[in-house]
């Protein structure tokens, strides 16, 4: 279905739509209480100045994105269930600035919401959960506002901000995510204000790769690895944060002489000092934790690299000599320092 031209208005109620809805050239209208499902491309496309209202729809089980805003697509997305897409539930890019509020966004194989390539958006009061990758990605000079969302039980991180991403994150609850509650990387600079980041299975906040951040009035508590981790060379502005009662599993493992692979396996990337061993011919894709350097590589020609995210290749069993600290090795690929990137949709070619 195609909707275009300024002043075009459409009201749709209680339809079943297995074909995509494409709104462009200042298209308007209300799409309400429909089921949009099993689409080959995005379920709904909003582009070139269009301002539709999508309300109380079920948008699900698509082979790409649920709702795709691009090239100055705007409008309102509210009170929808958006779930089980092969890409993200929602993608926002290239100047698009929708209002996204009170939706449930879950089950995305590439995350809940992806904002990239100078995307904007006001994202408020949503529940974003059980996504295979980050609940929210902010990338490539994007600058959305996230307020009062619940971002939880993700199988990766809560919010990942990469490649010059910015954004205002305010009064969100970010909890029970498998990786960092908030990961900030690669020259990004968001503002985090009055968020609660808690009960995570890794770190509360991690900042790495020349990123910075402003952290004000956040509560960061009961995260397994610890509350706040800053990589070498990272500087942040902080005021009135409460970082308390975290489990501090990384520092406890280091103080007990354990290999950090024991707490991370190859699925998490604890932030601590890491090294290389020239005697063992490690490459720039390998990292060794401080306790393995002291025990397994004692007397070797070793080099401190930096304080950053990694898992220990010695404990993983990927080096030539077996680890004496980690126990039974689990062979896997080389160390990775960042979460895998989400899949970005290609712009629809429409004639």
Secondary structure as UniProt FT lines:
FT   STRAND          2..4
FT   TURN            6..7
FT   STRAND          11..13
FT   STRAND          16..17
FT   STRAND          21..24
FT   STRAND          30..32
FT   STRAND          35..37
FT   STRAND          44..47
FT   TURN            48..49
FT   STRAND          53..55
FT   STRAND          58..60
FT   STRAND          67..70
FT   STRAND          76..78
FT   STRAND          81..83
FT   STRAND          90..93
FT   TURN            94..95
FT   STRAND          99..101
FT   STRAND          104..106
FT   TURN            109..110
FT   STRAND          113..116
FT   STRAND          122..124
FT   STRAND          127..129
FT   STRAND          136..138
FT   TURN            140..141
FT   STRAND          145..147
FT   STRAND          150..152
FT   STRAND          159..161
FT   TURN            163..164
FT   STRAND          168..170
FT   STRAND          173..175
FT   STRAND          182..184
FT   STRAND          189..193
FT   STRAND          196..198
FT   STRAND          203..207
FT   TURN            209..210
FT   STRAND          212..216
FT   STRAND          219..221
FT   STRAND          226..230
FT   TURN            232..233
FT   STRAND          237..239
FT   STRAND          242..244
FT   HELIX           249..255
FT   TURN            256..257
FT   HELIX           261..264
FT   TURN            265..267
FT   STRAND          271..277
FT   TURN            278..281
FT   TURN            284..285
FT   STRAND          288..289
FT   HELIX           290..295
FT   TURN            296..299
FT   STRAND          302..309
FT   HELIX           313..316
//
